[in-house]
Amino acid sequence: MRWEEVQERFPNEWVVLEATKAYSSEGNRYIEEVVFVDRFDDSTLAMRRYNELHKQDPHREYCFFHTSRRALVARERYVGLRGPR
């Protein structure tokens, strides 16, 4: 599903999605296609659902956004391990 379809079906809502087609460029993640997972009126509930899904399967690319956003672009976060100093 494309972002425009999600926006049409769920206007002014928080949605939890799984990215199925995405790419990275210059520190941003551009999400082109998604699978709809859930919707919420409250961002806190959407974040909780995202966290639950991420814990269940951390290898899948879940995200949550408000449908008022123009495009599905997120800043990439790098989580690394610190080595001995």
C-alpha positions, 0 to 999 in steps of 0.5 A: 500500500502506498502512503497516499492510500493510507492517508485516504483511508485513515485521515487525521489518525496515527497509524502503525505500519510495516515498511515493505519497500524502503531505501536509505539516503543521506541519513533518512529512510524513505518508505515507499510501500507499507502494510497497514497494521493498526490505527489510533487517535493518540500518539502514545497508544500508537507508540506502545503498539509499535514497541510491542510489535518491535519486541515480538519481531525486531527484524521487521521494519515497523514505524508509526506516523500521523497521516497528516505528514506529507511523505513517509521519511524518517531520520535513521537512528544508529544504535551501536555497541560501545567497545572497551575504552 
